[in-house]
Amino acid sequence: MGRVVHFEIHASDPEALVSFYSNLFGWTITKWEGPMDYWLISTGPPADRGIDGGLVKRHGGNAADGQPVNAFVCTIGVDSVQESLDKALALGGLVAVPIMPVPGVGQLCYAKDPDGNIFGMLQPDAVMPKE
């Protein structure tokens, strides 16, 4: 079975989004020392359930130019979807889909970062078990 092992956020100006995601979710984002401009995203301790990712310069257009985005949307677990959405807005994000209940799952919303990338935020109804 194939599992998601890494995610990437594509941005017109990746360095501009470092502060947004670091402040919103507490992620640690560091510039990779490899041969290309790439930022490594640590979303939490290695022992915790979840995946890490990267931040890279967008190639082939801009999500904000009205072109459809052909990508997976990642959803981040949060303690309070309302507080997280408010914080995203204060950091320059926008609401893509308002907070809505998902019966038996939790409260879900979708937001856009300052570069137009869509991401979800989910406040689970109950604590999700670790694998």
N, C-alpha and C positions, 0 to 999 in steps of 0.2 A: 504494500500500500504506500503511495506517495504522500509524504507529509510536507507541509510548508516548513522550510528550514531557514529562510532568510527573506526579508522584504526590502524593497527599495522605494524611496521617495524621490521623484524626479522634480527638479526645480530650475527655473530660469537663473536664479542666483542662490545656490545652495547655502552659502554662508549666511544669508539673510534669514533662513529658516532654522538655523541652529538654535538661536535664542527662543524662537516660538515653541519648538518641541521640547527643548530643555526646560523652559519655564512652565509649560502646560502639563507635562507628564513626569518631569523629574529625570528624563533620560540623560545619559552621559553621551555626548557626541564629540568625537575626536577626529582630527584630520589624519587620514591614512598616509603613511610614509612611502607608499608605492609610487609607481611611475605615472599615475594619473590623479587628477583631482577627485577625491572620494573621501567621504566622511563616514566613519563607523559609528553605528548607533547601538548602545547597550541599553536595553529596556529594563534591566534588573539583574539581580544576582543569578549566576549560572544554575544554582540549585532550584530556583523558582521556575514554575511552568511558564512557557512563553518563548518567543524567538527574538533575535536581534536582527538588525538590518543595516541599511546604508542610505546615504544621501548623495545624490549625483546630479550633475548638470543635465538638464533636459535636452534631448536631441530631437530634432524634427518638429519643432513648433512649441506652442505654449498652451497649457490647458485653459487659460483665461481667454483665448482668442476665439472661442465659440466652437472649436472642433471637439468632437466626441473624444472622451478619454477611453482608451482601450487598455484597461488594467484591472487588477483585483482591488477591492476596497478592503482595507484592514480595519478591524474594530478593536478598540482598546478598552479593556476593563477598567472602570473607575469606581471610586467609592460613592460619588454623588454626580449623577449626570447633569443636574442643574448647575452645580458649582463649577463643574468642568466646562460646560458650555459657556457659562458666564465668563470664565477665565479665558477661553478661546476667543470670545468676542472682544474682551479687553486687550488681548494681544494682537488684534488685527484680523482675526478670523471672521467668518460669516456662517450663518445657519444655512445648511443645504436642505435638511429635513428636520422639522421641529421634533421635540421630545415626544415619544409615543410609547404606550405600553405594549409589550409583547407578552401575552398571557403565558404564565408559567415560566417565563425567562427573566424579564426585568424591564427596565426603562431604557429606550434606545433613541439616539439621535444621530444625525450626520451633519458634519460641519465641513467648511472649506478653510484651508490654511491661507495665509496671505498671498500665495502663488496660485490658488485655485484648485489645489489637490483636495479630493474628498476623502474623509476618514470617518469612521463610526466611533461612538462612545457608548458603552453599555454598563449600566448599573444593575448587576444581577439581583433577582429577588432573594436568592439565598446564596450562601458561599459556595462557589464552584469547587468541587473536589479536585485535589491534585492527583495526577496519575502516578 
